[in-house]
Amino acid sequence: MRRFSLTGRADLTPVREARVIEIKATRRRLLAWASNAIGALIGASIAVPGLGYLLTPVLDRRSRSERVPIGKIADLTSRGVPTKKVFEYDEQDGYRVRRRKGFAWVVRGEDDDVIVFSAQCTHLGCNVAWNEAEQQFRCPCHGGRFDRQGNVVGGPPMRPLDRFDVEIAGGEMTIDVG
C-alpha cells in the first residue's frame, strides 16, 4: 500500500495493520457490568433529588417583593409628627414561610408627601422609638438618635434610618417589605 506525503512523493514504508483485540464475553463480566450499571442508576436517583433539594434556595433568584397595607393617609392627622403603624408580612427562610408582625414610622409632610421609616436602628437593628420631648427617634440599645427625616443626629449609627418604598392609591398607603 502506498501513502503519499504533502510533497506528493510516494512513501513506501509499510503500513501496520490494526490489531483486533478480542474481548472474551463471559457471564462474570456481564454480571459485573450489569451490577455496576444498576449501582450507578441507584446512586444517581438518590443524588439528583438530594442536590435539587439543597441547591433550590441558593439558586432561587426570584424577587421577594411584597406590598403590605399600613393604613389610610387620612389617619395621619398630625403633620410632621411620626406615627407608628403595625403591619403583617410573610417572611421566607429557605422553604419555611412565616407570618410576621412589624412596624414602621410614618411621617406626613406639610405638602402631603409621606415618608415611611423602618423601625430598626441602622447600627445593630434595635427598635427605635419617637421621643416627643426631644423631637427625635431614639435607639435604647446604644444611644443612636435620628431626626424626623431619619438623618443621624448622634450615637454610633453611620447611616440614616432605612426608608420603605411607599405607594398611595385611593387614600390607602402600602409599603414594599421585600
KEKE-3310 file (N, C-alpha, C; in steps of 0.2 Angstrom, whole numbers, plus 5000, padded with zeros to 4 digits):
npx = (5004:5003:5007:5005:5014:5014:5022:5019:5026:5028:5027:5035:5035:5030:5013:5006:4995:4980:4977:4966:4957:4952:4938:4934:4918:4911:4900:4903:4909:4898:4888:4896:4897:4883:4879:4887:4881:4868:4870:4876:4864:4856:4863:4863:4849:4847:4856:4853:4839:4842:4853:4845:4836:4845:4851:4841:4835:4847:4849:4837:4832:4822:4813:4808:4797:4785:4770:4762:4748:4747:4738:4727:4729:4722:4721:4733:4734:4742:4753:4770:4773:4779:4770:4766:4765:4758:4761:4758:4768:4774:4788:4801:4811:4822:4813:4803:4789:4784:4772:4774:4775:4777:4783:4782:4788:4778:4779:4770:4772:4771:4767:4759:4767:4773:4783:4790:4798:4809:4808:4820:4835:4850:4862:4863:4851:4841:4825:4819:4812:4800:4804:4795:4798:4811:4810:4815:4820:4825:4837:4836:4846:4860:4861:4858:4853:4840:4834:4818:4817:4825:4838:4855:4858:4865:4876:4881:4876:4880:4873:4858:4841:4833:4822:4806:4798:4785:4768:4753:4737:4721:4719:4724:4739:4753:4767:4783:4790:4799)
npy = (4994:5011:5027:5044:5059:5076:5082:5076:5065:5047:5037:5023:5015:5002:5000:4997:4985:4986:4980:4968:4967:4954:4952:4943:4938:4934:4926:4931:4944:4950:4950:4958:4971:4974:4975:4985:4995:4996:5000:5013:5019:5019:5027:5039:5041:5044:5055:5066:5071:5075:5084:5094:5098:5103:5114:5122:5133:5142:5144:5150:5165:5173:5189:5195:5203:5211:5219:5228:5234:5248:5257:5271:5287:5297:5295:5300:5313:5323:5333:5331:5324:5309:5294:5278:5263:5247:5232:5217:5204:5191:5181:5173:5159:5149:5135:5138:5147:5161:5170:5187:5200:5218:5235:5252:5269:5283:5298:5312:5325:5343:5346:5336:5325:5308:5300:5284:5276:5263:5254:5249:5252:5258:5254:5242:5236:5237:5242:5258:5272:5285:5300:5312:5324:5327:5328:5318:5302:5288:5276:5263:5254:5258:5271:5278:5292:5300:5312:5319:5317:5306:5306:5304:5310:5308:5297:5280:5275:5274:5278:5285:5281:5267:5268:5264:5260:5268:5268:5277:5274:5278:5283:5274:5268:5259:5248:5242:5228:5219)
npz = (5000:4996:5003:5002:5004:5009:5000:4988:4985:4984:4998:5004:5015:5025:5030:5046:5051:5059:5075:5080:5094:5104:5114:5127:5130:5145:5157:5170:5167:5161:5172:5181:5174:5173:5187:5191:5183:5188:5201:5198:5193:5204:5213:5206:5206:5219:5222:5213:5216:5229:5228:5221:5231:5241:5233:5228:5236:5236:5223:5219:5213:5213:5214:5230:5232:5242:5244:5257:5266:5276:5282:5281:5273:5278:5291:5297:5305:5312:5305:5301:5313:5318:5316:5323:5314:5313:5304:5295:5287:5276:5279:5272:5274:5268:5264:5273:5277:5286:5295:5300:5311:5310:5312:5307:5305:5301:5293:5289:5278:5276:5263:5260:5257:5260:5271:5275:5288:5292:5307:5313:5320:5312:5317:5325:5323:5333:5339:5336:5344:5345:5352:5360:5367:5364:5351:5342:5335:5345:5349:5361:5364:5361:5361:5349:5339:5329:5317:5313:5299:5298:5298:5304:5320:5332:5341:5338:5325:5308:5296:5289:5295:5287:5273:5268:5252:5247:5242:5237:5235:5231:5244:5252:5260:5255:5258:5252:5258:5254)
capx = (5000:5007:5005:5008:5016:5012:5026:5017:5030:5026:5030:5035:5036:5024:5008:5005:4988:4977:4976:4959:4958:4946:4936:4930:4912:4909:4895:4906:4909:4891:4886:4899:4894:4876:4878:4889:4876:4862:4873:4876:4857:4853:4866:4860:4842:4847:4860:4850:4834:4846:4856:4840:4833:4850:4853:4835:4835:4853:4848:4831:4834:4816:4812:4803:4794:4778:4767:4758:4745:4749:4733:4724:4733:4718:4723:4738:4731:4747:4759:4777:4774:4779:4765:4768:4760:4759:4759:4760:4771:4777:4795:4803:4818:4823:4807:4798:4786:4781:4768:4777:4772:4782:4780:4786:4786:4776:4779:4767:4775:4767:4764:4756:4771:4773:4790:4790:4805:4810:4809:4826:4841:4855:4868:4863:4845:4837:4819:4819:4806:4800:4804:4791:4801:4817:4808:4820:4820:4830:4838:4838:4852:4867:4860:4858:4847:4839:4829:4811:4819:4828:4846:4858:4860:4871:4877:4885:4874:4884:4869:4851:4836:4831:4815:4802:4795:4778:4763:4747:4732:4714:4720:4727:4746:4756:4774:4786:4794:4803)
capy = (5000:5017:5033:5050:5064:5083:5084:5072:5059:5041:5034:5016:5012:4998:5002:4992:4983:4987:4974:4967:4964:4950:4953:4937:4939:4929:4928:4935:4951:4953:4952:4964:4977:4975:4977:4992:5000:4997:5004:5020:5022:5020:5032:5045:5043:5047:5061:5071:5075:5077:5091:5099:5100:5108:5120:5126:5140:5145:5146:5154:5172:5177:5195:5193:5210:5211:5226:5227:5240:5251:5262:5276:5293:5302:5293:5304:5319:5327:5334:5332:5320:5302:5289:5271:5259:5240:5228:5210:5202:5184:5180:5166:5157:5143:5133:5139:5154:5163:5177:5191:5207:5223:5241:5257:5276:5286:5305:5316:5332:5349:5346:5329:5319:5303:5296:5279:5274:5256:5255:5247:5256:5256:5252:5235:5233:5238:5246:5265:5275:5293:5304:5318:5329:5329:5328:5313:5295:5286:5269:5262:5250:5261:5279:5281:5297:5302:5317:5317:5315:5299:5308:5303:5316:5307:5290:5276:5274:5278:5280:5286:5276:5265:5270:5259:5262:5269:5270:5279:5273:5278:5285:5268:5268:5252:5248:5236:5225:5214)
capz = (5000:4995:5006:4999:5009:5007:4994:4983:4984:4987:5004:5003:5021:5026:5035:5051:5051:5065:5078:5083:5101:5105:5121:5128:5134:5149:5161:5175:5165:5160:5178:5184:5171:5175:5194:5191:5180:5192:5206:5196:5192:5211:5216:5203:5208:5226:5222:5209:5220:5235:5226:5220:5237:5244:5229:5226:5240:5234:5216:5218:5212:5212:5219:5235:5234:5244:5246:5263:5268:5283:5284:5276:5274:5282:5298:5299:5307:5313:5300:5304:5319:5316:5318:5322:5310:5313:5298:5294:5281:5275:5279:5269:5276:5264:5262:5278:5276:5292:5295:5305:5313:5310:5312:5304:5307:5295:5294:5284:5277:5275:5257:5259:5255:5265:5272:5280:5290:5296:5315:5315:5320:5307:5320:5326:5322:5339:5338:5338:5347:5344:5359:5358:5371:5360:5343:5339:5336:5349:5350:5368:5365:5361:5361:5342:5338:5322:5317:5310:5292:5298:5297:5311:5324:5337:5343:5334:5318:5302:5291:5292:5295:5281:5271:5264:5246:5249:5237:5240:5230:5234:5251:5256:5259:5255:5258:5250:5263:5251)
cpx = (5004:5003:5008:5008:5013:5016:5024:5021:5027:5030:5029:5035:5029:5020:5007:4997:4986:4975:4969:4960:4951:4944:4932:4924:4911:4903:4897:4906:4903:4888:4889:4897:4887:4875:4881:4884:4870:4864:4873:4869:4854:4856:4864:4853:4842:4850:4856:4844:4837:4849:4851:4837:4838:4851:4847:4835:4841:4852:4842:4832:4827:4815:4806:4799:4786:4776:4762:4754:4747:4744:4731:4728:4729:4719:4728:4736:4736:4752:4765:4778:4774:4773:4767:4763:4762:4757:4761:4763:4773:4784:4797:4810:4818:4816:4801:4796:4782:4777:4771:4774:4778:4779:4785:4784:4784:4776:4775:4769:4769:4763:4761:4760:4772:4780:4788:4796:4804:4811:4815:4832:4846:4861:4868:4856:4840:4831:4820:4812:4806:4799:4801:4795:4807:4816:4814:4818:4826:4830:4840:4844:4859:4867:4860:4852:4847:4834:4823:4812:4823:4836:4849:4860:4865:4871:4881:4883:4878:4879:4862:4847:4834:4823:4812:4799:4788:4774:4756:4742:4725:4714:4723:4735:4748:4763:4777:4791:4798:4810)
cpy = (5006:5023:5039:5055:5071:5085:5081:5066:5053:5039:5027:5012:5008:5000:4996:4991:4984:4981:4974:4963:4960:4951:4947:4938:4933:4931:4932:4942:4954:4955:4958:4970:4978:4977:4984:4997:5001:5001:5011:5023:5023:5026:5039:5047:5046:5054:5067:5075:5078:5084:5096:5102:5105:5114:5124:5133:5144:5148:5150:5161:5176:5183:5193:5200:5208:5217:5224:5234:5242:5256:5267:5283:5298:5301:5297:5311:5325:5328:5335:5328:5313:5298:5282:5267:5252:5237:5221:5208:5194:5185:5173:5165:5150:5141:5135:5146:5155:5169:5181:5197:5212:5230:5246:5264:5280:5294:5308:5323:5337:5349:5339:5323:5315:5300:5290:5276:5267:5258:5252:5252:5253:5254:5244:5232:5233:5242:5253:5267:5282:5296:5311:5324:5332:5329:5324:5306:5293:5279:5268:5258:5254:5269:5282:5286:5299:5307:5315:5315:5308:5300:5307:5310:5315:5299:5286:5274:5278:5280:5281:5280:5274:5267:5265:5263:5262:5271:5272:5278:5273:5280:5280:5268:5260:5253:5242:5234:5220:5215)
cpz = (5000:4999:5002:5004:5006:5001:4988:4981:4987:4993:5004:5009:5023:5031:5039:5050:5058:5068:5080:5089:5102:5113:5122:5133:5138:5154:5167:5173:5164:5167:5182:5181:5173:5182:5194:5188:5184:5198:5204:5195:5199:5214:5213:5205:5215:5226:5218:5213:5227:5234:5224:5226:5241:5240:5228:5230:5237:5227:5214:5218:5211:5217:5224:5237:5236:5247:5252:5265:5275:5285:5279:5278:5278:5289:5301:5300:5308:5308:5304:5310:5317:5320:5317:5319:5311:5307:5299:5287:5282:5275:5277:5271:5273:5262:5267:5277:5283:5292:5301:5306:5313:5311:5309:5307:5301:5297:5288:5284:5276:5268:5255:5256:5261:5265:5277:5281:5293:5303:5317:5315:5315:5310:5321:5326:5328:5336:5340:5340:5346:5351:5357:5361:5367:5353:5339:5340:5340:5349:5357:5369:5366:5360:5354:5342:5331:5322:5314:5302:5292:5298:5304:5314:5329:5338:5338:5327:5313:5297:5293:5292:5288:5279:5267:5258:5248:5243:5240:5234:5233:5241:5255:5255:5260:5255:5255:5255:5260:5250)
residu = (MET:ARG:ARG:PHE:SER:LEU:THR:GLY:ARG:ALA:ASP:LEU:THR:PRO:VAL:ARG:GLU:ALA:ARG:VAL:ILE:GLU:ILE:LYS:ALA:THR:ARG:ARG:ARG:LEU:LEU:ALA:TRP:ALA:SER:ASN:ALA:ILE:GLY:ALA:LEU:ILE:GLY:ALA:SER:ILE:ALA:VAL:PRO:GLY:LEU:GLY:TYR:LEU:LEU:THR:PRO:VAL:LEU:ASP:ARG:ARG:SER:ARG:SER:GLU:ARG:VAL:PRO:ILE:GLY:LYS:ILE:ALA:ASP:LEU:THR:SER:ARG:GLY:VAL:PRO:THR:LYS:LYS:VAL:PHE:GLU:TYR:ASP:GLU:GLN:ASP:GLY:TYR:ARG:VAL:ARG:ARG:ARG:LYS:GLY:PHE:ALA:TRP:VAL:VAL:ARG:GLY:GLU:ASP:ASP:ASP:VAL:ILE:VAL:PHE:SER:ALA:GLN:CYS:THR:HIS:LEU:GLY:CYS:ASN:VAL:ALA:TRP:ASN:GLU:ALA:GLU:GLN:GLN:PHE:ARG:CYS:PRO:CYS:HIS:GLY:GLY:ARG:PHE:ASP:ARG:GLN:GLY:ASN:VAL:VAL:GLY:GLY:PRO:PRO:MET:ARG:PRO:LEU:ASP:ARG:PHE:ASP:VAL:GLU:ILE:ALA:GLY:GLY:GLU:MET:THR:ILE:ASP:VAL:GLY)
# end
